[in-house]
Amino acid sequence: MSANPLPIEVQYVQALGFPVVGSAIAIIGAWIAFQQMKTARSKLRHDLYERRYPVFAAARDLLAEIVRHDTPSAGAIGEYYIKTADASFHFNDEALIKYIENIGALASALLVDVQTLEGEQIKDENVEKRIRDNRRWLQNQIQKRELAKVFQGYLAHAER
């Protein structure tokens, strides 16, 4: 038997060196993978936000016009429908899609009822009540921050 000329401490470092270095590399690799996962998740949230925000903005703009002028213009309603047409692709929530559709439907009904009432000689109490009810509901979406509450969970940047 030949004796190893290296001191015992050096022999231990040689014997354990590869597993320690391998473990360190594995830990660093895992840390990098975790950071990439966090970055990908953040990018996904940002991409979703970029697609969802225009739908929120369209609703806010239409409702703001109703708050300012009591009645939306046909152009504003048309813009709303164009900007919210693909909402079902960006939101996986049937209740939210119905909410978005309801805003458009009530705004359209409000405009039609106002135009109808302006063209009639005799006031129709049912039409006047519908106008009041629709206008109140639509204006409350801004004034009572209902719109913001509905969209808040979809536009928040904070990690959940």
Buried (B, 14 or more C-beta within 10 A) or exposed (E): EEEEEEEEEEEEEEEEEEEEEEEEEEEEEEEEEEEEEEEEEEEEBEEBBEBBBBBBEBBBBBBBBBBEEEBBBEEBBEBBBEBBEEBBEBBEBEEBBEBBBEBBEBBBBBBBBBEEBEEEEEEEEEBEEBBEEBBEBBBBBBEEEBBEEBBEEBEEEEEE
